[in-house]
Amino acid sequence: MTVSGVLGALLLTSCSLIGTGDDDSAADPSTGTSGGAEAGGPVVLVTHDSFSLPKKLIKQFEADTGYELELRSNGDAGSMTSQLVLNVDNPLGDVAFGVDNTFAGRALEAGVFAPYRGEWPAGVEDFALPGDDEGVLTPVDNGDVCVNVDTAWFDAEGLEPPQTLEDLTDPAYEDLFVTSGATTSSPGFAFLLATIAAYGEDWPTYWEDLLDNGAKVVPGWEDAYFVDFTAGGGGARPIVLSYDSSPAFTTTDDGSETTTAALLETCFEQVEYVGVLAGAENPAGAQAVVDWMLTPEVQAALPDSMYVFPVVDGVELPEAWAEFAPRPEEPLAVDAAEIDENRDAWLTEWQDLVSR
């Protein structure tokens, strides 16, 4: 993919849909939990706005199971989780995908999901949510939120790009960084958690220094990447909060190199889950969707469709990912219980900082 094609490649809501197989079924109608073709009827999948899978896979799921899959998007992961919690007694659908490890504790505490655990292929257990003793959430994908830099811009300017979180407060990078907000986007909250993991109780001081150095805060990832980032939308800021997979979509015309890089010392791991909603009208159909999300066909489609890494072992990644999307060996992390206990206080303090 060329640099000029990055807009279409990264914009999840309008990406091209690519089939990954002709004959393999996405779910076995003979299995008890998938309901079978005789069950039929609609099954409503609640998702975030960035959900995208090949139409071919969705049609195959419907043909194999007899269910009609209806998608309902509800903003980003944070907004969706809030809506699921607010509507816990009147669920928005049958099954939900996209609650991640930064928001999952809130959903579990509110009783949003019903217990269901199907057969997990090798590798999935490694991403299980700590504290989910009843098995209500099934891992589907993972990715790291990382600061990215436009290396072509830095080369042209003769300036060494930053490498660490601390570097972002250096006057050499004044007015060059843009990030999505912690209260308005899932990656923005992940970045806040990365700074909490790195600086502990001193994270507010770090943010004061970051803002004093001209860091710009915008509502969402799309705003940061496609409006302000030099390599994404022709903006004026060559440092952006994005993902470890992003450089795989900013390659040169001949595909020999990428023009951006993820700063692997700044990364925070996100895991996205799927789960059956408590009170679902079609719980059997919901379970079929959960099982389907771990099939080889869906797992193989995740990188090109949603730009995330599969959780099942042995899934082959696109060639560009293997070459241009290295992963952090030790991403920053905050204990899930600590997130649940402090989320509201952290977000309130963060909002006070950026509003000054």
N, C-alpha and C positions, 0 to 999 in steps of 0.2 A: 504494500500500500504506500502511496506517495504522500508527501507532506500536504499537498493540495487536497488529498482525499481524506484528511484526518477528521474534518468536520462531520462528514457523513458516517465515518467509521465509529466515532466516539459518541455521537448523539444517539443515545439508546432508544429513544422513542421513535426514531425514523430510520433505524439501521436496516440494511437489506437482510432478508430472511433467506438463510441458506440451508437446504436439506442436508441430512447426514446419513440417510439410509433409505432403501426402498422396501426391504422385505422384513426386517426385524420388527417385531411388535414392541410397543412401548410398555405394555402391561399385559399380563397373562390372564385372560378371562376365566381361566379354570381355577385360579387361586381364590380362596375364600374371601380375603379382605378386599379384593378388587371388585367384588360385586358381580362381575360377569355380564355378558351382553343382555341377559334376561332382566337385569336390574334396570338399566336404562335411565332416562330422565336427565334433567340438568344437574350439574354440580358447579357451585359458584366458588371461584378462586379469587380471594382478595389479595391484591398485590400492591407494591409501590409502583410509581410511575416508570421506573426503569426496567420493569419486567419485559422480557422479550425472548420468545423461543420461535424456531422455525414453524411456520404454519403447517408444514408437512408433518411435523411431529405431533402437533395438536390434533390434526385430522386422524393420524394413526392411532393416537390414544382413544379418540372417540369411536373409531371403527372397531378397535380391539375390545373395548369395555362396554360399549353401548351407552356411555354417558355423553352428554353434551356439555362441553366445558365453556363456562361463561366467566369472563375476566372482568373484575371490578378494581380499578386502580384508585388509590387514596393517598396521593402525595408521596413524599419520600418516606423512608423507613420510620423516622421519628413521628411524622404526622399520622402515618398508617397505624402505628402502635397506639398512639393516643386515641384514635378513632375506635380501635378494637377494644380498648379499655373502657371508653365512654359508653360503648354499645354492648358490653359484656352480657347483659340480660336480653338483648335483642340483636343477635349476631348479624354481622354484615354479609355473611355468606356461610359456606360449609368448611372451607379450608383457607389458610392464609400462608402466603410465602413472603419472605423479606424482612421479618423481624430479625434483627441481628443481635450480637452478643452485648452491644452497648445498651440496648433497650429491652432485651428479653426478660430480665428479672422483673421489670415492671409488669409485663404481660402475665408472667407466671403468678405473681403475687395477686393479681386481680382475677385469676381463674379464667383467663381468656381461652385457654386450650384444654382439650380433653385428652386423657392418656391414650396414646397409640404408638406402638413401636413395631414396625415390620421387620423384615430381614435386612440387616445392614451389610452391604458388601465390605470387603477389606478396605480399611483406611477411614471409614466414616466415624468410627468410635473415637479416633484421635481428635475429632472436632466437636464431640458431645459437650453440651453446655454444663459447666460445673453447677451442681446443686439441683439439676433437673432429675430428681430421683424417680419420678413417676414416668419418665420417658415421654413427655408430651411434645417435645420439639425434635425434629430430625434435621441434622446438618445437610445442606445441599451444596454450598459453595463457600469459598473463602478468598480473601484478597487483603492486601495491605494498603492502608491509607498512608501515603508518603508525600513529602514535599518533592515537587518536580522542578527541573530547570530547563530552560531553552538553551542548550549548549551552543547552538549556532549563533544565537544572540551574543552570548558571552565571548565566543571566539571572535566575532566581528568587533566587539568592543575592547578586546584585549584584556579582559577582566576574568580572573579565576572565579568560577562559580562557588557558592557556599557548599559546605559538606554536612554541617550539623545544625541542630536547633539553635545553638548559641551563635553561630555565624549569622543567623537571620537578624540579630540585634546589632550587628556591626555596621557602622556608618557607611561602609563601602557599598552596602546593599539597601541604603535608604530609599524608600518609595518604590521598591522593586517587587515586593511580595504581596500576593492577594490570596485570601483564604475564604472559604464559605463559613457562615456563622455556626456557632455551637448550638444555638437554640433553634436554628431553622434548617439544619441539614445533618444527615447522619455522618458524612465524612468530617464536617466541621466539629461535631461532638467528639469524633475519634481523635482529631488533632488536639482538641483540648485535653483529652485523656492522655495523649502522648506526652504533652507538656507536664501533666500531673505526675506521670510515671517517671519522667526525667528529673523534675525539680521538687517533687514532694510538696510540702506545705509552702514552699517559696514560689509556687507556680504563678500567683498573682503578680509578683515582682517581675517575673520573666515576661508576662503579658504586658505589663506597663512599659518595659523596655522595648518590646516588639512593636507596640502601638506608637511609642515615641519615635521609632525608627521608620514610621510611615507605612506600616502594614495596613492594607485595605481589607475590610471585612464586608462581604456581600452575602445575599441571602442563600444562594445555592451553588452547588458544584458547577452547573451549567453556566451560571453568571460569571464565575471565576475563570473557567477554562475557555469558554467561547466568546467572552466579551473582553476581559482584561488581560488574559495571557497572550504573550506575543506569538507563541507558536500555535495557539488554538483559534484565535479570532482576530489577530492583528492588533491586539491591545498594546499597552505600553509597559506591561509588567512581565518580566521574564522568569519569575519565580511564582509557582502556583501550588496549591494543595490539590493533589490528584491521587493516583494509584500506582502501585508498582508495575501494573500491566500497561500503563499508558505509553511508555516509550516504544512498545511494539507497534503502535499505530502512527508513529511519526517518522517512518523510514524515508530515505531518499528515493528518487525515481527508480534507481536500479536495485533498490532493496539491500544495498551493501552496508548501510549504517543507519543509525537513528539520529535524529537531531535534538532529542531531549533525553533526560536521564532522571531516574528516581534517586533521591538521596536516602540510601538504605539505613542510615543511622537515625532517621526521623520517623520511621514507620510504626504504625499501630495496626495489629491484625483485626480484621472483621470477619465474622462467620455469619452467614445467613441461614435461616432455618425455615422449615415448613411444618405446619401442624394442623390437626383437626380442630375446628372451633367448637367449643362447648355449646351445646344446644343446636348443633347443625341439623338442618332439615334432611340432609342426605349424608349421614356419617359414613356409609359404605362407599359412596362416591368420593368422599373426602379422603378416605384411607387409600383408595385407588390412586388418587393424585399424589399422595405422599410417596407411595411405592414407585410411581412413574418417575418422580423427580430423581430417583437414584438409579434409573436404568442406564445402560451404557450409551444409548442414543441421546438422552437428555444431558448426561454428564459431558459427553463429547461436544455438544452444541454450546455449552456455557461460555467458553472463551470467546468465540466469534459473536455470540448473541448478546451476552451481558458483560463481557470483558472481566470475568472473574475466573478463578481457578476451581476445578472440580475437587470434590472431597474423596472420591473413590480412587483407590490405587490403580495405577496402570493405564489411566486414560491419557491418550496421546495428545500433546499440546500442539497448536499451530507452530510451524517452523519459526516464524518471527518471534514467538514468545520464548522459545528455547534459547534464542540468540540475544534478544534485546530486552527481555523482562526478567532479569535476575531477581531473586527474592532475598529478603533480609534473613540472616541466620538467626538473629535473636531480636525479633520485633519488640517494641515497648509494650508493656502490658500492665493492666490494673485489675486486681481481683474483682470478680463479678459481684461478690457480696459487698465490697467496698463501693462499687459503682452504685448499687441499689441504695445503699445507706446515704450516700452523699450527693447523688445526682442533682437533686433540686437545689441544694445549697451551692454546689459548684456552678450550676448554670446561672443562678441568681447573681453570684459574685462576678462571674464572667460578664454578664449583661451590664452590670454596674460599671465594669472597667471600660467596655467598648462604648458606653453611652456618655462617657465624660467628655 
